[in-house]
């Protein structure tokens, strides 16, 4: 299935990349952060995009800051896997600390 089909459907695209159990956690986490809005901005920090990466996160992980939802989903899933191991662990961290 061509990626272009998902440009306006980042949630549907993410669902193709992870298991159903993992997606359930990922979906809850992203709804807490941005509601799947690739242009979401936090007015009190530099947090931006679907996964609400801070400017330092974009830099630390060598991600190109972009409003492209497909790129953001790829970056976000990679970040979660590297930092937490899974979206369910990241979600648990978010519930415990108010951020991930």
Secondary structure as GFF3:
##gff-version 3
##sequence-region A 1 100
A	DSSP	three_ten_helix	3	6	.	.	.	ID=ss1
A	DSSP	alpha_helix	10	15	.	.	.	ID=ss2
A	DSSP	alpha_helix	20	33	.	.	.	ID=ss3
A	DSSP	alpha_helix	55	60	.	.	.	ID=ss4
A	DSSP	alpha_helix	69	83	.	.	.	ID=ss5
A	DSSP	alpha_helix	87	97	.	.	.	ID=ss6
###
